[in-house]
Amino acid sequence: MLRLLRSAAFNLFFYALSAAMLLALPLVRRRGGAALQAYVRCWARLVLGAARRICGISWRVVGTLPAGPALIASRHQSAFDTIVWFLLLASPAPTPAYVLKRELTRLPLVRGLCDGLGLIVVDRGAGQAAIRALLRGADAAMRAGRTIVIFPEGTRAPPGTMLPLQPGVAALAQRTGLPVVPVATDSGDRWGRRAFFKNPGVITIAIREALPAGLPREALMRELTTALAAPPCG
């Protein structure tokens, strides 16, 4: 019963906060990109702070990110993974350029943030046009000195399951020349995919050793798959 009450309280807080942030978004956008970045980081801090206080979900980071921009290739098990990088890549660094599937722009808050934050939206059903859009977004992110975050499985996967990696991550690595940083996580054990219930405990974000820039495509995909498949606590 306690887990039910805590999960209900958190979900209510999450949607109420997101609705309030959406209402104020037009005012923030008028103040420019720096204000918008601070705004979304505030939202992420409040959401993850509520997850800790209400549901007992905390998180820890194992490993370190390389200095400067990088291409972060992360496992994706829950909404947590799409929030936490706003805090892990902290100010004064610019907010990350997330690669998002177009379906997520149906969410009003995401749609409102796309242009101002330079999110890279990809229509997965568009074939080569999707790759071209991905690379245009990467070019813009590179000009701004931003780190790119991509979830190479393409969608959320349940704990214990790994989906085949999509080719977009290799195209980004080749285009940008950035080091590719594999990131494993067990977030789905605490904050499940489309799950109402939230489970107390610690989420581990395991930052693996960066793969060197310039790896041939097959070698990159093989080494990235191996790094992502390893348990985050392993």
C-alpha positions in Angstrom: 0.0 0.0 0.0 2.8 2.4 0.8 4.4 1.8 -2.6 1.1 2.5 -4.2 0.7 5.8 -2.3 4.2 6.9 -3.0 4.0 6.1 -6.7 0.7 7.9 -7.0 2.1 11.0 -5.3 5.1 11.0 -7.5 3.2 10.6 -10.7 0.8 13.4 -9.7 3.7 15.6 -8.9 5.4 14.8 -12.2 2.5 15.6 -14.3 1.4 18.7 -12.3 5.0 20.1 -12.5 5.3 19.4 -16.2 2.0 21.1 -16.9 3.1 24.2 -14.8 6.4 24.3 -16.6 4.6 24.1 -20.0 2.4 27.1 -19.1 5.4 29.3 -18.2 7.5 28.1 -21.2 6.5 30.9 -23.6 7.7 33.5 -21.1 11.0 31.7 -20.6 11.6 31.3 -24.3 11.5 35.0 -24.8 14.5 35.4 -22.5 16.7 33.3 -24.7 18.6 30.0 -24.8 20.5 30.4 -21.5 17.2 31.0 -19.6 15.6 28.0 -21.3 18.6 25.7 -20.4 18.4 26.8 -16.8 14.7 26.2 -16.9 14.9 22.6 -18.1 17.7 21.8 -15.7 15.4 23.1 -12.9 12.6 20.8 -14.1 15.0 17.8 -14.1 16.3 18.7 -10.7 12.8 18.9 -9.2 11.6 15.6 -10.9 14.6 13.6 -9.7 14.5 15.2 -6.3 10.9 14.2 -6.0 11.8 10.7 -7.1 14.3 10.5 -4.2 12.1 12.1 -1.5 8.8 10.5 -2.4 9.8 7.1 -3.8 13.3 6.6 -2.3 14.9 6.4 -5.8 18.5 7.8 -5.8 21.2 7.4 -8.3 25.0 7.1 -8.5 27.5 7.5 -11.3 30.4 5.0 -11.9 33.1 6.2 -14.2 33.9 9.7 -15.6 33.1 11.5 -18.8 35.8 12.7 -21.1 36.6 16.4 -21.1 34.7 18.3 -23.8 31.9 17.3 -26.2 31.3 13.6 -26.7 28.8 11.2 -28.3 27.1 9.5 -25.4 25.5 6.2 -26.4 23.3 5.1 -23.5 21.1 2.2 -22.7 17.5 3.2 -22.3 15.2 1.5 -19.8 13.0 4.3 -18.5 12.1 8.0 -18.6 14.8 8.6 -16.0 17.4 8.2 -18.7 16.0 11.0 -20.7 16.0 13.4 -17.7 19.3 12.7 -15.9 21.7 14.0 -18.6 20.4 17.5 -18.1 22.0 17.3 -14.6 25.0 15.1 -15.4 26.2 17.6 -18.1 25.9 20.5 -15.7 26.3 24.2 -16.2 28.3 26.0 -17.6 28.3 23.3 -20.2 25.4 23.7 -22.6 22.6 21.2 -22.2 23.0 18.0 -24.3 21.5 17.6 -27.8 19.2 14.6 -27.3 18.3 12.4 -30.3 14.6 11.9 -30.0 12.1 9.8 -32.0 9.4 12.0 -33.6 6.6 10.3 -31.6 7.9 12.1 -28.5 7.1 15.5 -29.9 3.4 14.7 -29.4 4.1 15.5 -25.7 3.5 19.3 -25.4 6.5 20.0 -23.1 8.9 18.1 -25.5 7.5 19.9 -28.5 7.9 23.2 -26.8 11.6 22.5 -26.0 12.7 21.2 -29.4 13.8 24.4 -31.1 15.0 26.3 -28.1 17.2 23.4 -26.8 18.3 22.1 -30.2 16.9 18.6 -29.7 17.5 16.3 -32.7 14.2 14.9 -33.9 14.2 11.8 -36.1 11.4 10.1 -38.0 12.4 6.5 -37.8 10.1 5.5 -40.7 11.7 8.0 -43.1 14.7 5.8 -44.1 17.6 7.8 -45.5 15.8 11.1 -44.9 16.0 10.3 -41.2 19.7 9.8 -41.3 20.1 13.1 -43.2 18.0 14.9 -40.5 20.1 13.2 -37.8 23.4 14.5 -39.4 22.0 18.0 -39.8 21.2 18.1 -36.2 24.6 16.8 -35.3 26.3 19.5 -37.3 24.3 22.1 -35.4 25.3 20.5 -32.1 28.9 20.4 -33.1 28.9 24.1 -34.0 27.6 24.9 -30.6 30.1 22.7 -28.8 27.4 20.4 -27.4 27.5 16.8 -26.3 25.1 14.5 -28.1 23.1 11.9 -26.3 21.6 9.0 -28.3 19.9 5.9 -27.2 21.1 3.5 -29.9 18.5 0.8 -29.2 16.0 3.2 -30.5 13.4 2.8 -27.8 13.2 1.7 -24.1 14.0 -1.9 -23.4 13.0 -3.9 -20.3 15.7 -4.8 -17.8 17.6 -7.9 -18.9 16.8 -7.3 -22.5 19.0 -5.6 -25.1 17.6 -4.5 -28.5 19.7 -4.5 -31.6 21.6 -1.2 -32.0 20.3 1.1 -34.7 22.7 2.5 -37.4 22.3 6.1 -36.5 24.9 5.9 -33.8 27.6 4.8 -36.3 26.5 7.6 -38.7 26.9 10.1 -35.9 30.3 8.8 -34.9 31.6 9.0 -38.4 30.1 12.5 -39.0 31.2 14.1 -35.8 34.5 12.4 -35.1 33.6 12.5 -31.4 34.6 9.9 -28.9 31.7 7.4 -28.3 31.0 6.9 -24.6 29.0 3.8 -23.8 26.7 4.1 -20.8 24.9 1.2 -19.1 22.1 1.6 -16.6 19.7 -0.4 -14.4 17.1 2.4 -14.2 14.3 0.0 -15.3 14.5 -1.9 -12.1 13.4 1.3 -10.2 11.5 3.3 -12.7 9.9 0.8 -15.1 9.0 1.3 -18.8 5.4 2.6 -18.8 5.1 1.4 -15.2 2.9 3.2 -12.6 4.9 1.8 -9.7 8.3 3.2 -8.7 10.6 1.0 -6.6 12.9 2.4 -4.0 16.7 1.8 -4.5 19.7 3.1 -6.2 20.0 3.5 -10.0 23.5 3.0 -11.3 24.7 4.9 -14.3 27.9 3.2 -15.5 30.1 5.3 -17.8 32.3 3.0 -19.8 35.7 3.9 -21.3 35.3 6.0 -24.4 35.7 4.3 -27.7 38.3 6.1 -29.8 37.1 8.3 -32.7 37.6 6.9 -36.2 36.8 3.2 -35.5 35.5 1.4 -38.6 31.7 0.9 -38.5 31.8 -2.8 -37.8 34.3 -2.5 -35.0 32.4 0.4 -33.4 29.1 -1.5 -33.4 30.8 -4.6 -32.0 32.6 -2.8 -29.2 29.7 -0.6 -28.4 27.4 -3.7 -28.1 29.8 -5.4 -25.8 30.2 -2.4 -23.5 26.4 -1.8 -23.3 25.5 -5.4 -22.7 27.7 -5.6 -19.6 25.8 -5.1 -16.3 26.2 -1.6 -14.9 27.6 -3.0 -11.6 29.9 -5.5 -13.4 
